[in-house]
C-alpha cells in the first residue's frame, strides 16, 4: 500500500505496530488514540495518506463504523483531512508534537520526584523489551534492526528525537509482546517529547546513537543482561540530563548547559 511508504523513514516494525489489532476493540476513541499517538511519534507524517476506512477496520479488528468515527475524531481535532475524488482519502495535515516552548514549560511543571519515577518506569518497560527481544528475535530481525540503525540520523535534534523514540518502539516490536508494544507506544506518545529533549545536546545525541548500536549488538548476541544494562544506562543518562536542564530552567537559564 503506497500510502504507508511515506517520504520519511521510520522503524518498519513500529509502523506495523501502529495498525495492529486493538485490545478491547469497539471504541472509536481507541482508534483515534492509536493514530494520534503515531502522529505524535512521527510514525505518520504530514501529507501521508492513511489506509481506507475499510482497511483500518480490518487491521484494527473493529467495525467499519468504528473506524469511520475514529477518523472523524481526528478530523475534529485538526489532525487529518479527508479529500474526495480519485486521489482522495484521509491525510495527516500537521504534526501533533508540542512546540519547544511548551515542552520546556512541561519539563518545568514536572517535579524532580515525578521525573525520577518516570525514568524508573520507562527503564523498566524498555529493559523488559530489550530482554525479550534478545530472547525471541531471529537473525533476520537482527539484520533488519541493524539496517534500520545504518539509516538512522542522529546528527540533528529533530531526527535524533524521532529515531531514538523509533528505536525503543522497535525493541518493543522485537519483544513480540503485544502488551509491551502497547505500553511503549503509550509512553513514547505521552512522555517521548519531553524524554527526548536531551537530543538538543550533541553529546547526548552521540551517546544515544552509540548506545542504540550496543543494544542492537547485545540483542543479536542473545545477551539479555547486556541489553538491559545498556538500556538502563542510556535512560539514566537521559534522566540526569533532564534533571540538570530542569534545574537550569528554574534558575532562568537555558535548556542546554
C-alpha positions in Angstrom: 0.0 0.0 0.0 1.9 3.1 -1.2 0.2 5.4 1.2 2.2 3.9 4.0 5.5 4.3 2.3 5.8 8.0 3.1 8.8 10.1 2.4 10.1 9.9 6.0 11.7 6.7 7.1 10.7 5.1 10.4 11.1 1.8 12.0 9.2 -0.7 9.9 8.2 -2.8 12.8 7.0 0.2 14.7 4.8 1.3 11.8 3.3 -2.2 11.6 2.5 -1.9 15.3 0.6 1.3 14.7 -2.0 -0.7 12.8 -2.0 -3.8 15.0 -5.4 -5.0 16.3 -6.7 -3.0 19.3 -7.3 -4.5 22.7 -10.9 -4.0 23.8 -11.7 -3.2 20.2 -15.0 -1.4 19.6 -14.4 2.1 20.7 -13.8 4.9 18.2 -11.7 6.7 20.8 -9.2 3.8 20.8 -8.8 4.1 17.0 -8.3 7.9 17.3 -5.8 7.5 20.2 -3.7 4.9 18.3 -3.5 7.1 15.2 -2.9 10.3 17.3 0.0 8.5 19.1 1.5 7.6 15.7 1.3 11.2 14.5 2.9 12.5 17.8 5.7 10.0 17.4 6.3 10.9 13.8 5.4 7.5 12.5 2.7 9.1 10.4 3.9 12.3 8.9 2.2 15.4 7.4 0.9 14.7 3.9 0.7 10.9 4.4 -2.4 9.2 3.3 -3.9 6.8 5.9 -5.4 3.4 4.9 -9.0 3.5 3.8 -11.8 3.1 6.4 -12.4 -0.5 5.4 -8.6 -1.3 5.7 -8.4 0.4 9.1 -11.4 -1.6 10.3 -9.8 -4.8 9.1 -6.4 -4.0 10.7 -7.7 -2.8 14.0 -10.3 -5.5 14.2 -13.2 -3.1 14.6 -16.4 -2.4 12.8 -16.4 -0.1 9.8 -18.5 2.4 11.6 -16.0 2.5 14.5 -13.1 3.2 12.1 -15.1 5.9 10.4 -15.9 7.5 13.8 -12.3 7.3 14.9 -11.2 9.2 11.8 -14.0 11.7 12.5 -12.4 12.4 15.9 -9.1 13.1 14.2 -10.7 15.5 11.7 -12.4 17.4 14.5 -9.0 17.6 16.3 -7.5 19.1 13.1 -5.0 16.2 12.7 -6.3 14.8 9.4 -8.4 15.9 6.5 -10.5 13.9 4.0 -10.2 14.6 0.3 -12.7 13.4 -2.2 -12.1 12.1 -5.7 -9.8 9.7 -7.4 -6.7 10.5 -5.3 -8.8 11.2 -2.2 -8.6 9.7 1.2 -7.7 10.8 4.8 -4.4 12.7 5.0 -2.3 13.8 8.0 -2.2 17.6 7.9 0.0 18.5 10.8 2.2 17.2 13.5 0.8 16.9 17.0 4.2 17.3 18.5 4.2 20.2 21.0 6.3 23.4 20.3 9.7 23.6 22.0 8.5 26.3 24.4 5.6 24.2 25.5 8.0 21.3 26.1 10.2 23.5 28.3 7.2 24.6 30.2 6.1 21.0 30.6 9.6 20.0 31.9 9.4 22.8 34.5 6.0 21.5 35.5 7.2 18.0 36.4 8.7 17.7 39.8 12.1 16.1 40.3 10.5 13.2 42.1 8.0 12.7 39.3 10.7 12.9 36.7 12.8 10.3 38.5 9.9 8.0 39.0 9.0 8.3 35.3 12.6 7.4 34.3 12.4 4.3 36.5 9.1 3.2 34.9 10.3 3.9 31.3 13.5 2.0 32.1 11.5 -1.0 33.4 9.4 -1.2 30.2 12.3 -0.6 27.8 14.6 -3.0 29.6 11.9 -5.7 29.5 11.6 -5.1 25.8 15.3 -5.5 25.3 15.5 -8.6 27.3 12.6 -10.2 25.5 14.0 -9.1 22.1 17.3 -10.8 22.9 15.4 -14.0 23.8 12.9 -14.0 20.9 14.4 -12.2 17.9 15.6 -14.1 14.9 18.7 -13.4 12.8 16.5 -11.7 10.2 15.2 -9.4 12.9 18.8 -8.6 13.9 19.7 -7.7 10.4 16.7 -5.5 9.9 17.4 -3.6 13.2 21.0 -3.1 12.2 19.9 -1.9 8.7 17.5 0.5 10.3 20.2 1.9 12.5 22.5 2.2 9.5 19.9 4.6 8.0 19.1 6.4 11.3 20.2 10.0 11.5 21.2 11.3 15.0 23.0 14.4 13.7 20.1 16.9 14.2 17.9 17.3 17.3 14.7 16.6 15.3 16.0 13.4 13.6 17.6 12.2 16.8 14.3 12.6 18.7 12.4 10.7 16.1 15.0 7.9 15.7 15.6 7.5 19.5 11.8 7.0 20.0 11.6 4.8 17.0 14.4 2.6 18.2 12.6 1.9 21.5 9.4 1.2 19.7 11.3 -1.3 17.5 12.6 -3.0 20.6 9.0 -3.4 21.8 8.1 -5.0 18.5 11.0 -7.4 18.6 9.9 -8.4 22.1 6.9 -10.0 20.4 4.8 -8.9 23.4 1.5 -7.1 22.5 1.3 -5.7 26.0 4.8 -4.2 25.9 4.2 -2.8 22.4 1.0 -1.1 23.6 2.7 0.3 26.7 5.8 1.5 24.8 3.6 3.3 22.2 1.7 5.0 25.1 4.8 6.0 26.9 6.5 7.4 23.8 3.4 9.3 22.8 2.8 10.7 26.3 6.3 11.4 27.5 8.6 10.9 24.5 8.5 14.7 23.5 9.9 15.5 27.0 12.1 12.5 27.3 14.0 13.3 24.1 14.5 17.0 24.9 18.1 15.9 25.6 18.6 15.4 21.9 19.3 19.2 21.6 22.7 18.3 23.2 25.2 17.0 20.6 26.9 15.0 23.3 23.6 13.3 24.2 22.9 12.6 20.5 26.3 10.9 20.1 25.8 8.9 23.3 22.3 7.8 22.2 23.5 6.7 18.8 26.3 4.7 20.3 24.0 3.1 22.9 21.5 2.0 20.3 24.2 0.2 18.5 25.4 -1.5 21.6 21.8 -2.6 22.5 21.3 -4.0 19.0 24.6 -5.9 19.3 23.6 -7.3 22.6 20.3 -8.5 21.2 22.0 -10.1 18.2 24.3 -11.9 20.7 21.3 -13.1 22.7 22.7 -11.4 25.7 19.6 -10.1 27.5 21.5 -9.0 30.6 23.8 -6.8 28.5 20.9 -5.4 26.5 19.1 -4.5 29.8 22.2 -2.9 31.1 22.7 -0.7 28.0 19.1 0.4 28.1 19.3 1.2 31.8 22.5 3.2 31.3 21.1 5.2 28.4 17.8 6.2 30.1 19.7 7.0 33.3 22.0 9.4 31.4 18.9 11.0 29.7 17.1 11.4 33.1 20.2 13.0 34.6 20.4 15.4 31.6 16.7 16.3 32.1 17.1 16.9 35.8 20.0 19.2 35.2 18.1 21.0 32.4 15.1 21.4 34.7 17.3 23.0 37.4 18.7 25.4 34.8 15.3 26.4 33.6 14.1 27.0 37.1 17.0 29.4 37.6 16.1 31.3 34.5 18.8 29.7 32.4 18.6 27.9 29.0 17.7 24.3 28.3 21.2 23.4 27.3 24.2 23.9 29.5 
